[in-house]
Amino acid sequence: MSTSTSFAAELRTLKQELRFVPPSWDYVAWTAQRFIIGAVKTIWEGTPILYEVLEKRDRNGNPFPEQGKWGRGSLPQNFSPDMKGCIVQHMMCDVACLTMAPVVKMAIEKINREMEVTWMTLTVKPKLRFTFNSRDPSTFDPVTHSVLLISGKSVCYVLDLSRRQFGFPEADWLLPLHEYLERYQTENSRVDYDCRRHIGQLVELQTGQSGERTFWAGMQKAVREGYEAWARLPGEGKKDVLVKMISWSVMAQVAASKV
């Protein structure tokens, strides 16, 4: 079998085994939404498109008490599905990698135990960007972005879970490394292929250290427990319910975090 044929087969297998990951993470990002958003307006129509996000305020102009708390945000009902999909991923690349890496590792072990999942950072060229109430200066500079790197037999692959915050296509969730870099890497970008090799040990997510750490420790645990519960199910048709089982586990965790 030629190298190109072997690579194509490996990519198909990876996409098949990991197809639950993007929708599972999207559900986590949606339920973790922390901003109470009133509107979004376009303030620059060039490249990247720049949007200003206006947080909802009370009649006195004060932010709502829940503003900024994980899992307690809301979006306007008239938001387009595309805009919702982009905005809930804003500044979520690190927690996306942290939350989903354990189940990604579990899933690819069924393909090849020698495959490795690491955390890679690089500078990317966004197609769109958000600024919240103009708090952060509007900038067109490239941004540092975190993704998961999967080392295959002869090719590495990039799993980009929060790609939509930059306007990258939904279909580009898993790409060969060389293709991803060609499409999205900035010129002279410094790529760190091994910045956080042991993701599970990266952040000391211990209950009581901070609200954010406690919340994301719970999310990581909920996703893993949903996957493990699914893995214990009998039968070949169980793959159809994997995303649903992870979603149920995440929903229960978010509800518990609001108590």
C-alpha positions in Angstrom: 0.0 0.0 0.0 1.4 3.4 -1.0 2.1 6.1 1.7 -0.7 8.3 0.3 -3.2 5.5 0.3 -2.2 4.6 3.9 -2.5 8.2 5.0 -5.9 8.6 3.4 -7.2 5.4 5.1 -5.8 6.6 8.5 -7.5 10.0 8.1 -10.9 8.3 7.3 -10.5 6.1 10.3 -9.7 9.0 12.6 -12.7 11.0 11.4 -14.9 8.0 11.9 -13.7 7.3 15.5 -13.6 11.0 16.5 -16.7 12.2 14.8 -18.4 12.6 18.2 -15.8 15.0 19.5 -16.8 18.3 17.6 -20.6 18.1 18.5 -19.8 17.1 22.1 -17.4 20.0 22.5 -19.9 22.4 20.8 -22.5 21.3 23.4 -20.0 22.0 26.2 -19.2 25.4 24.8 -22.9 26.3 24.4 -23.8 25.3 28.0 -20.6 27.0 29.4 -21.5 30.3 27.7 -20.8 33.0 30.3 -21.8 36.3 28.6 -25.3 37.8 28.7 -25.2 39.2 25.2 -27.6 41.9 24.0 -26.4 42.4 20.4 -23.5 42.1 18.0 -22.6 44.7 15.4 -20.1 44.8 12.6 -17.5 47.5 13.1 -15.1 46.5 10.3 -16.0 44.6 7.1 -12.4 44.0 5.9 -10.1 41.1 6.8 -10.7 39.9 9.4 -14.3 41.0 9.9 -14.5 42.6 13.3 -17.6 42.3 15.5 -18.3 44.3 18.6 -20.3 42.2 21.2 -22.5 44.3 23.5 -23.3 42.7 26.8 -26.8 43.2 28.1 -27.2 45.7 30.9 -30.0 46.7 33.3 -31.9 50.0 33.0 -29.1 51.7 35.0 -26.4 50.5 32.6 -25.0 48.0 35.1 -24.0 44.5 34.0 -26.2 41.7 35.3 -24.8 40.0 38.4 -24.4 36.7 36.6 -22.4 38.3 33.8 -19.1 36.4 33.3 -20.0 33.3 35.3 -19.5 30.1 33.5 -22.7 28.4 32.4 -24.9 31.4 33.2 -24.9 33.4 30.0 -27.5 33.9 27.3 -27.7 34.9 23.6 -30.4 36.8 21.8 -33.0 34.6 20.2 -32.6 36.4 16.8 -28.9 35.3 16.5 -28.2 33.3 13.4 -27.0 29.8 13.9 -23.6 30.7 12.3 -23.1 33.6 14.7 -24.0 31.5 17.7 -21.6 28.8 16.6 -18.8 31.4 16.4 -19.4 33.5 19.4 -19.7 30.6 22.0 -16.2 29.5 21.0 -14.6 32.9 21.8 -11.4 32.5 23.8 -12.2 28.8 24.4 -9.3 27.1 22.7 -7.4 26.3 25.9 -10.4 24.9 27.8 -11.5 23.0 24.7 -8.1 21.2 24.6 -8.1 20.6 28.3 -11.7 19.3 28.4 -11.7 17.0 25.4 -8.1 15.6 25.3 -8.9 12.7 27.7 -11.7 11.3 25.5 -9.8 11.9 22.3 -7.0 9.8 23.8 -9.5 7.1 24.8 -11.0 7.0 21.3 -7.7 6.8 19.3 -6.4 4.0 21.5 -8.9 1.8 19.7 -7.1 2.7 16.4 -3.5 2.5 17.5 -2.2 2.7 21.0 1.1 4.2 19.8 -0.7 7.3 18.5 -0.1 10.3 20.7 -2.2 13.4 21.6 -0.4 16.6 22.4 -1.2 20.2 22.8 0.1 22.5 20.0 0.1 26.3 19.8 0.6 28.4 16.7 -0.2 31.9 15.4 -3.2 31.9 13.1 -4.9 34.3 10.6 -8.5 34.9 11.7 -11.2 35.5 9.2 -13.3 37.1 11.9 -12.8 38.4 15.5 -14.8 39.7 18.4 -14.3 42.5 20.8 -16.5 42.8 23.9 -17.8 46.3 24.7 -14.6 47.6 23.3 -12.8 46.5 26.4 -10.0 44.9 24.5 -8.4 47.1 21.8 -9.5 46.3 18.3 -6.5 44.7 16.7 -5.8 43.0 13.5 -2.7 41.2 14.8 -2.5 37.4 14.4 -3.5 35.5 17.6 -2.0 32.5 19.4 -4.3 29.5 19.2 -4.3 26.1 20.9 -5.2 22.9 19.1 -4.7 19.2 19.7 -2.0 17.4 17.6 -2.5 13.7 16.8 0.6 11.9 15.8 -0.3 9.1 13.3 1.9 6.5 11.6 3.4 8.8 9.1 1.4 12.0 9.3 0.3 14.3 12.1 -3.2 15.7 12.3 -4.7 18.9 13.8 -7.9 18.7 15.8 -9.2 22.3 16.1 -12.2 22.3 18.3 -12.7 26.1 18.6 -11.9 27.0 15.0 -15.3 28.8 14.4 -14.3 31.7 16.7 -12.0 32.7 13.9 -14.4 32.0 11.1 -12.6 28.8 10.0 -15.0 26.3 8.3 -16.8 23.8 10.4 -15.6 21.0 8.1 -12.0 21.8 8.9 -12.2 20.2 12.4 -9.6 17.5 11.5 -6.9 18.2 9.0 -3.4 16.9 8.2 -0.9 19.2 9.9 0.6 20.4 6.6 -2.8 21.4 5.3 -3.8 23.2 8.4 -0.6 25.2 8.5 -0.9 26.1 4.8 -4.5 27.4 5.4 -4.3 29.1 8.7 -0.7 29.6 9.9 0.7 33.2 9.7 4.0 33.8 8.0 6.9 33.4 10.4 4.6 31.9 13.0 6.3 30.1 15.8 4.7 26.7 16.2 5.2 24.9 19.5 4.6 21.2 18.9 5.1 20.1 22.5 4.2 23.0 24.7 1.9 21.1 27.0 2.5 17.4 26.4 0.8 16.1 29.6 -2.5 17.9 29.3 -4.0 16.1 32.3 -1.2 17.5 34.5 -1.1 21.0 32.9 -3.5 22.8 35.2 -4.0 21.8 38.8 -7.7 21.6 38.6 -8.4 21.1 42.2 -11.7 21.9 43.8 -11.6 25.1 45.8 -8.7 26.8 44.0 -11.0 29.0 41.9 -14.4 29.0 40.4 -13.1 28.7 36.9 -10.8 25.8 37.7 -13.6 24.0 39.6 -16.0 24.5 36.7 -13.7 23.2 34.0 -12.5 20.3 36.2 -16.2 19.3 36.4 -16.6 19.7 32.6 -13.7 17.5 31.9 -14.9 14.9 34.4 -18.5 15.0 32.9 -17.3 14.4 29.4 -15.1 11.6 30.4 -17.8 9.9 32.5 -20.3 10.3 29.6 -17.8 8.5 27.3 -17.1 5.8 29.8 -20.8 5.1 30.4 -21.3 4.8 26.6 -18.3 2.5 26.3 -20.0 0.1 28.8 -23.1 -0.2 26.6 -23.5 -3.5 24.7 -24.2 -3.7 21.0 -22.9 -2.2 17.7 -25.5 0.5 17.4 -24.5 2.4 20.4 -22.3 4.9 18.5 -25.5 6.8 17.6 -26.1 7.8 21.3 -22.5 8.8 22.3 -23.0 12.5 21.8 -26.3 12.3 23.6 -24.8 10.5 26.6 -22.0 13.1 26.9 -24.5 15.9 26.6 -26.6 14.4 29.4 -23.5 14.2 31.6 -22.5 17.7 30.9 -26.0 19.0 31.5 -26.1 17.4 34.9 -22.7 18.9 35.7 -23.7 22.4 34.7 -26.9 22.2 36.7 -24.9 21.1 39.7 -22.5 24.0 39.3 -25.3 26.5 39.5 -26.5 25.3 42.9 
